[in-house]
């Protein structure tokens, strides 16, 4: 049980591990845990659209895909030009401590291989999470988001993800909550008391 307690503390480290690409975007901040959570929801959504894949497996791939970053930190595309991280060692070291270590190792191998339909969807979910973040920053005036978007778009492998990316990019990120109900935004109700 002590190894499991340590594992859960390690997972908690992702809440304090920043995603480093935002330094180059010039705005925003996000933890690896925040990224992984929304990635899992996106993965579930894509799995439902697909209708043929194991949605639970997609979510597992999404939730675990960046877990090694608790040990290695997050390396963005600029960092990766110069720094080599032994991610496999981080995966293997953790796997040795877990009663489900073989499953953990297989989950990460599946995600990285991008061969199964579930892994393709999970990888697309990872990219769509970045596209959502870019759109949110674009809507707040960050001009760099427009430059980053095409690269994220080209990484998408499934038609559903490409269609969703197009819809994301053409949708105002605040419209889900800020509607045209002027009366509500002035009075806080529909009652005219």
C-alpha positions as CSV (number, residue, x, y, z in Angstrom):
1,X,0.0,0.0,0.0
2,X,2.9,2.4,0.6
3,X,3.9,2.2,-3.1
4,X,0.3,3.0,-4.0
5,X,0.3,6.0,-1.6
6,X,3.6,7.2,-3.2
7,X,2.0,6.7,-6.7
8,X,-0.9,8.9,-5.7
9,X,1.4,11.6,-4.3
10,X,3.3,11.4,-7.6
11,X,0.1,11.9,-9.6
12,X,-0.5,15.0,-7.4
13,X,2.8,16.4,-8.6
14,X,1.2,17.0,-12.0
15,X,-1.0,19.7,-10.3
16,X,2.3,21.6,-9.7
17,X,4.0,20.7,-12.9
18,X,3.6,23.6,-15.4
19,X,3.1,23.1,-19.1
20,X,6.0,25.0,-20.5
21,X,4.8,25.9,-24.0
22,X,2.8,28.8,-22.6
23,X,6.1,30.6,-22.0
24,X,6.6,30.8,-25.7
25,X,2.9,31.5,-26.5
26,X,3.4,34.6,-24.3
27,X,0.2,34.3,-22.2
28,X,-1.5,31.8,-19.9
29,X,-0.5,29.0,-17.6
30,X,-1.7,25.5,-17.2
31,X,-0.6,22.5,-15.1
32,X,-0.1,19.0,-16.6
33,X,-3.0,17.8,-14.5
34,X,-5.3,20.5,-15.9
35,X,-4.2,19.5,-19.4
36,X,-4.7,15.8,-18.7
37,X,-8.2,16.3,-17.3
38,X,-9.5,18.2,-20.3
39,X,-7.7,15.8,-22.6
40,X,-9.6,12.9,-21.0
41,X,-12.9,14.6,-21.5
42,X,-12.0,15.4,-25.1
43,X,-11.0,11.8,-25.6
44,X,-14.3,10.5,-24.2
45,X,-16.1,12.9,-26.6
46,X,-14.2,11.7,-29.6
47,X,-14.8,8.1,-28.6
48,X,-18.5,8.8,-28.4
49,X,-18.4,10.4,-31.9
50,X,-16.5,7.4,-33.2
51,X,-18.9,4.9,-31.6
52,X,-16.6,1.9,-32.3
53,X,-13.8,2.3,-29.8
54,X,-13.4,1.6,-26.1
55,X,-14.2,5.0,-24.5
56,X,-12.8,3.8,-21.1
57,X,-9.5,2.8,-22.8
58,X,-9.3,6.2,-24.5
59,X,-9.8,8.0,-21.2
60,X,-7.2,5.8,-19.6
61,X,-4.7,6.6,-22.3
62,X,-5.5,10.3,-22.0
63,X,-5.2,10.4,-18.2
64,X,-1.9,8.5,-18.2
65,X,-0.3,10.0,-21.3
66,X,1.7,12.7,-19.4
67,X,2.2,10.9,-16.1
68,X,5.9,10.5,-16.7
69,X,6.2,14.3,-16.6
70,X,5.8,14.1,-12.8
71,X,9.4,12.8,-12.9
72,X,10.7,14.5,-16.1
73,X,8.9,17.8,-16.2
74,X,7.1,19.0,-19.3
75,X,9.3,19.7,-22.4
76,X,7.8,21.9,-25.1
77,X,8.8,21.7,-28.7
78,X,11.7,24.2,-28.3
79,X,13.1,22.3,-25.3
80,X,12.9,19.0,-27.2
81,X,15.3,20.4,-29.8
82,X,18.1,20.5,-27.2
83,X,17.2,18.3,-24.3
84,X,16.8,14.5,-24.4
85,X,14.8,12.9,-21.6
86,X,14.8,9.2,-20.8
87,X,11.0,9.0,-20.6
88,X,11.1,5.2,-20.8
89,X,13.2,5.1,-17.7
90,X,10.7,7.2,-15.9
91,X,7.9,4.9,-17.1
92,X,9.8,1.7,-16.1
93,X,10.9,3.1,-12.7
94,X,7.3,3.8,-11.8
95,X,6.0,0.6,-13.3
96,X,8.3,-1.4,-11.0
97,X,6.6,0.1,-8.0
98,X,3.0,-0.6,-9.0
99,X,1.0,-3.8,-8.8
100,X,-0.5,-2.8,-12.2
101,X,2.9,-1.8,-13.5
102,X,2.7,-3.9,-16.6
103,X,-0.7,-2.3,-17.5
104,X,0.8,1.2,-16.9
105,X,3.8,0.4,-19.1
106,X,1.5,-1.0,-21.8
107,X,-0.8,2.0,-21.6
108,X,2.0,4.4,-22.3
109,X,3.5,2.2,-25.0
110,X,0.1,2.1,-26.8
111,X,-0.3,5.9,-26.5
112,X,3.2,6.5,-27.9
113,X,2.9,3.9,-30.7
114,X,-0.3,5.5,-32.1
115,X,-1.3,2.2,-33.7
116,X,-4.7,1.4,-32.1
117,X,-7.9,3.4,-32.9
118,X,-8.0,4.3,-29.2
119,X,-4.4,5.6,-29.2
120,X,-5.1,7.7,-32.3
121,X,-8.1,9.2,-30.7
122,X,-6.2,9.8,-27.4
123,X,-3.4,11.5,-29.3
124,X,-5.9,13.7,-31.2
125,X,-7.5,14.6,-27.8
126,X,-4.1,15.7,-26.6
127,X,-3.8,18.0,-29.7
128,X,-7.3,19.3,-29.4
129,X,-6.7,20.3,-25.8
130,X,-3.9,22.5,-27.1
131,X,-6.2,23.8,-29.9
132,X,-8.8,24.8,-27.3
133,X,-6.2,26.6,-25.2
134,X,-4.9,28.4,-28.3
135,X,-8.4,29.5,-29.3
136,X,-9.0,30.8,-25.7
137,X,-5.8,32.8,-25.9
138,X,-6.6,34.0,-29.5
139,X,-10.0,35.3,-28.2
140,X,-8.2,37.3,-25.6
141,X,-6.0,38.9,-28.2
142,X,-2.9,36.7,-28.4
143,X,-1.7,36.9,-32.0
144,X,0.7,34.0,-31.6
145,X,-2.2,31.6,-31.3
146,X,-2.9,32.0,-35.0
147,X,0.6,31.0,-35.8
148,X,0.5,27.9,-33.7
149,X,-2.9,26.6,-34.8
150,X,-1.8,25.1,-38.2
151,X,0.9,23.0,-36.6
152,X,-1.5,21.5,-34.1
153,X,-4.1,20.9,-36.8
154,X,-1.6,19.0,-39.0
155,X,-0.9,16.6,-36.1
156,X,-4.6,15.4,-36.0
157,X,-5.1,11.9,-37.4
158,X,-8.9,11.4,-37.4
159,X,-11.6,13.1,-39.4
160,X,-13.7,13.7,-36.3
161,X,-10.8,15.5,-34.6
162,X,-10.2,17.7,-37.7
163,X,-13.9,18.6,-37.9
164,X,-14.0,19.4,-34.2
165,X,-10.8,21.5,-34.5
166,X,-12.5,23.5,-37.3
167,X,-15.6,24.1,-35.2
168,X,-13.4,25.0,-32.1
169,X,-11.5,27.6,-34.2
170,X,-14.7,29.2,-35.5
171,X,-16.5,29.3,-32.2
172,X,-16.2,32.2,-29.7
173,X,-14.7,30.6,-26.6
174,X,-17.0,32.6,-24.3
175,X,-20.3,31.9,-26.1
176,X,-21.0,28.8,-24.0
177,X,-21.7,31.1,-21.0
178,X,-22.1,34.6,-22.3
179,X,-25.2,34.7,-24.4
180,X,-27.3,37.5,-25.9
181,X,-29.8,37.5,-23.0
182,X,-29.4,41.2,-22.3
183,X,-32.1,41.3,-19.6
184,X,-30.3,38.6,-17.6
185,X,-26.9,40.3,-17.8
186,X,-28.4,43.6,-16.6
187,X,-30.9,42.4,-13.9
188,X,-29.6,38.9,-13.1
189,X,-33.0,37.4,-13.6
190,X,-35.9,37.3,-16.1
191,X,-38.3,38.7,-13.5
192,X,-39.3,42.3,-14.1
193,X,-40.1,43.1,-10.5
